[in-house]
Amino acid sequence: MSPTSSSRRRFLKYFAGSGFTTVAFGWMNWQAMSLTGESAVAAGSIDLDDFCLKYPFNSRCEDYLPGTQALTEADEPYLAAATLATATAGDRLLAKGLDDPAYLVIESGPSIADYGISAICTHLGCVVNWDEAAESFICPCHGSKFDAFGEVTNGPAARSLPLVTVVVKDDQIRLLNQEPSR
């Protein structure tokens, strides 16, 4: 056997082995994706809303506005400066923009909290009203009451009002239908 044929055999072994390994790994990856229901694109993609909430100073997030614009009951956009000029600490402002309305929370300063409170009662899905004098949310359907943070104080509702994420950027108030990270 000549040294050239030995080199060829070694090359062919490595070539066949690496080809088999590539095919095997590709098949295993395809099987894993078909079991999880993810496509190759979805498996490598990121949710820009989540990414920019975690890393707001990343260059990809500079001009990105997450979520949807918060709207007044008259379908006018809430602007942060104008809202804060007329609001006082403790106010709860009904905002549209998500599938369900939510209340913006005005904190001392005044400033807009990084969370909002869903306006949908957890008992039967009625829209709760903010009672400023009682500092509580009251369901007009069955009388459930929630404190200023959406916690149940009087049934028949058994669960608190869900929270949503609020982002203030470029004088816009944006809503995201996900729990805020604390």
Secondary structure, DSSP 8 states (H G I E B T S, - for coil): --HHHHHHHHHHHHHHHHHHHHHHHHHHHHHHHHHHT--HHHHH---HHHHHHH-TTSGGGSS---SEE-B-TTS-B-BHHHHHHH--TT-EEEEBSSSS-EEEEEETTTEEEEEEEE-B-TTT--B-EEETTTTEEE-TTT--EE-TTS-EEESS--S---EEEEEEETTEEEEESS----
